[in-house]
Amino acid sequence: MQSLRTRITAEIPHLRRYARALAGCPEEADDLVQGCLERALKNAQKWDPEKGLRSWLFRILHNNHVSRRRSVDRELSFRRHFREPDSVAAGQEVSTELDGVRAAMAELPEEHRNALLLVAVEGFTYEEASEVLSVPVGTLRSRLSRAREALRAKTNGATAETVERGAE
């Protein structure tokens, strides 16, 4: 294991250079490299010595980057969805309340936000939403409960009905 660590350490400058090219900023590049190194050390038993260590490390780094980009893209898509409502709210009060709900939803953990979006905004049944998210119905119900509770706390009592009204 120690010789593998030594070989991995020798690849760090190359990983950093590639990560900077992918990420565009040093901070994000360092995060990518750190994530790559953590995964490589955690999954060292999966490395096949017959295949190159460098290509294995770069694949981990690249996959980490792709996963991060998808996460950022989902977040941006979510924010755009709630910045551009499908219809204009009936009154200013509802519009202001809806802005608060949008901001609060953006702060929810992704798994809670996704559950709430599918059920409260998109109208999925619990069974349908649990299938989409690949979780048991009980888990979905727990996530919904936590999401609604957090949303009420963050919006001083505004309810999921506000979300439904703004998304119609």
C-alpha positions as CSV (number, residue, x, y, z in Angstrom):
1,M,0.0,0.0,0.0
2,Q,2.8,2.4,0.8
3,S,4.4,2.0,-2.7
4,L,0.9,2.7,-4.2
5,R,0.7,5.9,-2.0
6,T,4.1,6.9,-3.2
7,R,3.1,6.4,-6.9
8,I,-0.1,8.3,-6.4
9,T,1.7,11.1,-4.7
10,A,4.0,11.4,-7.7
11,E,0.9,11.9,-10.0
12,I,-0.5,14.9,-8.0
13,P,1.2,17.6,-10.1
14,H,-0.2,16.0,-13.3
15,L,-3.7,15.6,-11.7
16,R,-3.6,19.3,-10.6
17,R,-2.7,20.5,-14.1
18,Y,-5.6,18.5,-15.6
19,A,-8.0,19.6,-12.9
20,R,-7.1,23.2,-13.5
21,A,-7.8,22.8,-17.2
22,L,-11.2,21.2,-16.4
23,A,-12.3,23.5,-13.6
24,G,-10.9,26.8,-14.7
25,C,-10.2,28.0,-11.1
26,P,-7.5,26.8,-8.7
27,E,-9.9,26.3,-5.8
28,E,-12.2,24.0,-7.6
29,A,-9.3,22.2,-9.2
30,D,-7.8,21.5,-5.7
31,D,-11.2,20.1,-4.6
32,L,-11.3,17.8,-7.7
33,V,-7.8,16.5,-6.9
34,Q,-8.6,16.0,-3.3
35,G,-11.7,14.1,-4.1
36,C,-9.8,12.0,-6.6
37,L,-7.1,11.1,-4.1
38,E,-9.7,10.2,-1.4
39,R,-11.5,7.9,-3.8
40,A,-8.3,6.4,-5.1
41,L,-7.0,5.6,-1.6
42,K,-10.4,4.4,-0.5
43,N,-10.8,2.1,-3.5
44,A,-7.1,1.1,-3.9
45,Q,-8.2,-2.6,-4.0
46,K,-10.1,-1.9,-7.2
47,W,-7.0,-0.7,-9.1
48,D,-5.8,-3.3,-11.6
49,P,-1.9,-3.1,-11.7
50,E,-2.1,-4.5,-15.3
51,K,-3.7,-1.2,-16.3
52,G,-2.0,2.1,-15.8
53,L,-2.2,3.9,-12.5
54,R,-2.2,7.3,-14.1
55,S,-5.1,6.5,-16.4
56,W,-7.0,5.1,-13.4
57,L,-6.4,8.3,-11.4
58,F,-7.3,10.6,-14.3
59,R,-10.5,8.6,-14.9
60,I,-11.5,9.1,-11.2
61,L,-10.7,12.8,-11.5
62,H,-12.7,13.2,-14.7
63,N,-15.7,11.3,-13.4
64,N,-15.5,13.5,-10.3
65,H,-15.6,16.6,-12.5
66,V,-18.5,15.3,-14.5
67,S,-20.5,14.5,-11.4
68,R,-19.8,18.0,-10.0
69,R,-20.8,19.6,-13.3
70,R,-24.1,17.7,-13.3
71,S,-24.8,18.8,-9.8
72,V,-24.1,22.4,-10.7
73,D,-26.3,22.1,-13.8
74,R,-29.1,20.7,-11.8
75,E,-28.8,23.5,-9.3
76,L,-28.8,26.1,-12.0
77,S,-31.8,24.5,-13.8
78,F,-33.7,24.4,-10.5
79,R,-33.0,28.1,-9.9
80,R,-34.0,29.1,-13.4
81,H,-37.2,27.1,-13.1
82,F,-38.2,29.0,-10.0
83,R,-37.0,32.4,-11.3
84,E,-39.3,32.1,-14.4
85,P,-42.7,31.0,-13.2
86,D,-45.1,29.6,-15.8
87,S,-47.7,32.1,-14.9
88,V,-47.9,35.5,-13.2
89,A,-49.1,35.3,-9.6
90,A,-52.6,36.9,-8.9
91,G,-51.3,39.5,-6.5
92,Q,-48.1,41.0,-5.2
93,E,-48.5,39.3,-1.8
94,V,-48.5,35.9,-3.4
95,S,-45.5,36.9,-5.6
96,T,-43.5,38.0,-2.5
97,E,-44.5,34.9,-0.6
98,L,-43.5,32.7,-3.6
99,D,-40.1,34.4,-3.8
100,G,-39.5,33.5,-0.2
101,V,-40.6,29.9,-0.9
102,R,-38.3,29.7,-3.9
103,A,-35.3,30.9,-1.8
104,A,-36.1,28.5,1.0
105,M,-36.4,25.6,-1.4
106,A,-33.0,26.4,-2.9
107,E,-31.6,25.9,0.6
108,L,-33.1,22.5,1.1
109,P,-31.0,19.4,0.8
110,E,-31.3,18.1,-2.8
111,E,-33.0,14.9,-1.7
112,H,-35.7,16.8,0.2
113,R,-36.1,19.4,-2.5
114,N,-36.5,16.7,-5.2
115,A,-39.1,14.9,-3.2
116,L,-41.1,18.1,-2.7
117,L,-40.8,19.2,-6.3
118,L,-42.1,15.9,-7.6
119,V,-45.0,15.7,-5.2
120,A,-46.0,19.3,-4.5
121,V,-45.1,21.0,-7.8
122,E,-45.2,18.2,-10.5
123,G,-48.2,16.4,-8.9
124,F,-46.6,12.9,-8.7
125,T,-48.2,10.4,-6.3
126,Y,-46.0,9.2,-3.5
127,E,-45.6,5.9,-5.3
128,E,-44.6,7.6,-8.6
129,A,-42.2,9.9,-6.9
130,S,-40.6,7.1,-4.9
131,E,-40.1,5.2,-8.2
132,V,-38.5,8.3,-9.9
133,L,-36.1,8.7,-6.9
134,S,-35.5,5.0,-6.5
135,V,-36.4,5.1,-2.8
136,P,-39.1,3.3,-0.7
137,V,-42.4,5.1,-0.2
138,G,-41.7,5.4,3.5
139,T,-38.4,7.2,2.7
140,L,-40.1,9.5,0.4
141,R,-42.7,10.4,3.0
142,S,-39.9,11.1,5.5
143,R,-38.1,13.4,3.1
144,L,-41.4,15.2,2.3
145,S,-42.1,15.7,5.9
146,R,-38.7,17.1,6.6
147,A,-38.8,19.3,3.5
148,R,-42.2,20.7,4.4
149,E,-41.1,21.3,8.0
150,A,-37.9,23.1,6.9
151,L,-39.8,25.1,4.3
152,R,-42.4,26.2,6.9
153,A,-39.6,27.2,9.3
154,K,-37.7,29.1,6.6
155,T,-40.7,31.0,5.3
156,N,-42.4,31.7,8.7
157,G,-45.4,29.6,8.0
158,A,-45.8,29.7,4.2
159,T,-47.0,26.3,3.1
160,A,-46.4,24.0,0.1
161,E,-49.7,25.4,-1.3
162,T,-47.7,28.5,-2.2
163,V,-45.4,26.4,-4.2
164,E,-48.3,24.7,-6.0
165,R,-50.0,28.1,-6.7
166,G,-46.8,29.5,-8.2
167,A,-46.2,26.5,-10.4
168,E,-49.6,26.4,-12.0
